[in-house]
Structures are given as structure tokens and as C-alpha cells.
């Protein structure tokens, strides 16, 4: 049964103008947040991370490909996954076409995962993507940026993710019947294996041959990068969040 209220065009216009004021306020707040984000202190990256790419083994500085800024998407694709995380894949569908435009703004882009490069390239071809994708097989990069976790960490029942301690025990207990289990099945893994990866995004700057970490975001912080979300938010029924994997990021964001 449709419980939505109906009204005249005049009533709709009055409500729409009220909403417009709120939308403009949000835009101004978003602009202010962007300036605050860009004002974060830069942290020098001294560790010598190595990545496997189509150009061979490269350093973090090499991922800049001659540019001064680097954006990294931490794609959930663990060594034991048979396919990429469906949520990350939906996000990748959105940013795949943006890479060339980012490059024209002095920004390099790459996705990084722990799966072997051959497995990443096979999935990339299957999905029709062209963005750069690097493998970090030793896992250090993912562990240091809190998007990869050890079996021991999971056994303890909590991991540090999104700047807080996250209790993974409910997901582990629910197993294959829980919402995480259903998503894990899409990667042909179990919950414990699937939860060794989490999504995120990090930004870096290169200045005087020194790499700096400038920003990272996780969980619901990725919503703005999920290309279809702004469209869904403007549709009559929104994101249809009664679905299983639409709410995936909410489960790991208690803030």
C-alpha cells in the first residue's frame, strides 16, 4: 500500500523550495569539509612498500606516474577470494571512467588489493574495467592502513577499522546465514576469510621525492565515492536499504 502523501503542484513547489535551502546549506557545509580535509597535516611515509603491477614491481612513489597526487582505492580482493567484493565492484563501476579526468588534474589513481596480480587482471577483464590495479601481496600496505587483518586479529573478535574498534564476532557467529556470509559467498569465501579485508580510500602527495599520507576514509565515508548513491538518493524510494548488501558499510560504522 502506498503511504506517500500527495499534493498539488503549488504544495510541491513550496516544499521543494524549503528543501532547496537545506540542499544549499549542505553544499556549503560540504565545501567547508573539503577545505578542512585538505588542511589535514601531511604524514611522511618512510616504509618502502612494493606493489606488483603490469609494469613490474614498483614503489609507492612509482604509483604517482609522474604526478604530484595519488588516490588509492583499497579494493576488497583477498588472496583467497575467487572474485572481488560486490560492494567494491559497484564502486569500481563508478570510478572506472573517472581515471582519465583525474589524471588531467595532476592526480594518479590506482586500486590496491592483496590478491595476486594475475587474479586481479582476470577479474578486471571480466568486469570490463581499465583503471590501474596493483597487487600488494605481502599485505603490509593493507595492514598499515587498516584495511587488512590477520586471522589472529579476527580470533580476538575485534579489529581497528574506521578509527575505532569494530566487533566482528556477530558476523562470525552468524556465518553463512548472516548478511556478511551472503556477501562472502559472492567471492566464494567464508565469513572469516572475507572479513580479512575491508574497503577504504587513501590519498597521498609527492613533494621533493618524499611521499606523504594526507587522508584516508572508510565505511560510510566511501558513500560519496559510490557513483550510484547520489542518483539513488534522488529517486522516489532512495537506496532501498532493506536489501542485504546496501547496508554493508553501515555495519562497520558506529559513529
Residue pairs with C-beta under 8 A, 6 or more apart in sequence:
4 236
7 15
37 215
38 214
40 214
40 215
42 205
42 212
42 213
42 214
43 212
43 213
43 214
44 210
44 211
44 212
44 213
45 60
45 204
45 211
45 212
45 213
47 140
47 144
48 59
49 59
49 60
49 136
49 140
49 141
50 57
50 58
50 59
50 136
50 138
51 57
51 58
51 59
51 60
51 62
51 63
51 112
51 134
51 135
51 136
51 141
52 116
52 117
52 134
52 135
52 136
52 137
53 63
53 117
53 132
53 133
53 134
53 135
54 117
54 121
55 62
58 134
60 70
60 141
60 204
60 211
61 206
61 209
61 211
63 70
63 72
63 108
63 110
63 132
63 134
64 70
64 108
64 204
64 206
64 211
65 108
66 108
67 103
67 106
67 107
67 108
67 206
68 106
68 205
68 206
68 207
69 106
69 107
69 108
69 203
69 204
69 205
69 206
70 107
70 108
70 109
70 110
70 203
70 204
70 205
70 206
71 102
71 107
71 108
71 109
71 110
71 201
71 202
71 203
71 204
72 109
72 110
72 111
72 112
72 201
72 202
72 203
72 204
73 88
73 91
73 92
73 95
73 109
73 110
73 111
73 112
73 199
73 200
73 201
73 225
74 111
74 112
74 113
74 142
74 145
74 147
74 198
74 199
74 200
74 201
74 202
75 84
75 85
75 88
75 92
75 111
75 112
75 113
75 133
75 199
76 84
76 85
76 87
76 88
76 113
76 147
76 187
76 194
76 197
76 198
76 199
77 83
77 84
77 85
77 88
77 113
77 114
77 115
77 119
77 120
77 123
77 187
77 197
78 113
78 114
78 115
78 148
78 187
78 189
78 193
78 194
78 196
78 197
79 114
79 115
79 116
79 137
80 189
80 193
81 115
81 119
81 187
81 188
81 189
81 193
81 194
81 197
82 187
82 188
82 189
83 123
83 186
83 187
83 188
84 92
84 113
84 123
84 127
84 187
85 183
85 186
85 187
85 194
85 197
85 199
86 183
86 186
86 187
86 245
87 183
87 199
87 245
87 248
87 249
88 199
89 127
90 226
90 228
91 199
91 222
91 225
91 226
91 227
92 111
92 127
92 129
92 131
93 127
93 129
93 227
94 225
94 226
94 227
94 228
95 109
95 131
95 225
95 227
96 129
96 130
96 131
98 109
99 109
99 130
99 131
99 132
102 108
102 109
103 109
108 132
109 131
109 132
110 131
110 132
110 133
110 134
111 131
111 132
111 133
111 134
112 133
112 134
112 135
112 136
112 141
112 142
113 120
113 133
113 134
113 135
113 136
113 197
114 135
114 136
114 137
114 139
114 142
114 148
114 197
115 135
116 135
116 137
117 134
117 135
120 133
120 135
121 133
124 130
124 133
136 142
139 148
142 148
142 197
143 149
143 150
145 200
145 202
145 216
146 159
146 160
146 161
146 162
146 198
146 200
146 216
146 218
147 161
147 197
147 198
147 199
147 200
147 218
148 196
148 197
148 198
149 159
149 195
149 196
149 197
149 198
150 196
151 192
151 196
153 159
154 168
154 172
154 192
154 195
154 196
157 167
157 168
157 169
157 172
158 165
158 166
158 167
158 168
158 169
159 165
159 166
159 168
159 195
159 198
160 166
161 198
161 218
161 219
161 252
162 218
162 219
162 221
162 252
162 253
162 255
163 218
164 254
164 255
166 252
166 254
168 195
170 178
171 178
171 179
171 180
171 181
171 191
171 195
171 251
172 191
172 192
172 195
174 180
174 181
174 191
175 181
175 190
175 191
176 182
176 184
176 185
176 190
176 191
178 191
179 244
179 245
179 247
179 248
179 251
180 191
180 194
180 195
180 248
180 251
181 190
181 191
182 244
182 245
183 194
183 244
183 245
183 248
184 190
184 191
184 193
184 194
184 195
187 194
198 218
198 219
198 252
199 218
199 219
199 222
199 249
200 216
200 217
200 218
200 222
201 216
201 217
201 218
201 221
201 222
201 225
202 213
202 215
202 216
203 213
203 214
203 215
203 216
204 211
204 212
204 213
204 214
205 211
205 212
205 214
206 212
218 252
218 253
219 249
219 250
219 252
219 253
220 249
220 250
220 253
221 253
222 249
223 229
223 249
229 239
232 238
232 239
232 240
233 239
239 246
240 246
241 247
